[in-house]
Amino acid sequence: DGKMYDAYVIYPRSHTSEASFVEYFVYEIMPDILENKCGYKLCIYGRDIYPGEDTASAIEKRIQKSRRLIILLTHQLTNCKEPAYDQHIALYNALIQNDTKVILLEMETIGTYEKLQESLRFIIKRQGTIKWKEQHTVHPQSSNSRFWKQVRYHMPLTLKSS
């Protein structure tokens, strides 16, 4: 299908302490489970977009070369007045061009979604979110947890080479 990535990961980027878990999740836990244990290929901003590249066009190309979009929902994202560029492009591709499926991971209890931008609320209403409750489990890095099984259900089929 001409795609390079199974999913492009969108997450709030900041330098606050609550963001450190989200970044740990994005850079450590997700790649460990989805890439190392399940064989998917993720595109993560800050890891797969290189210094010196035109960020805007690199983001657009990576999103177009991804089969899914994974958006991490956090309070930081809901309180953000201006969504990140990659989120704009991703939601445009998902809703207007309708060529990319979106997987919403609710990293903390958001409660009411009224502060989210309308396009995200539309997707939540249509398909819901997958809620991260792993801090209550003994093995958050277990690929067999309910959370990861739900994520894998929404991911494209992996083509395991034999």
Secondary structure by P-SEA (a helix, b strand, c coil): ccccccbbbbbbbcccccaaaaaaaaccccccccccccbbbbbbcccccccccaaaaaaaaaaaaccbbbbbbcccccccccccaaaaaaaaaacccccbbbbbbccccccccccccaaaaaaaaabbbbbccccccccccccccaaaaaaaaacccccccc
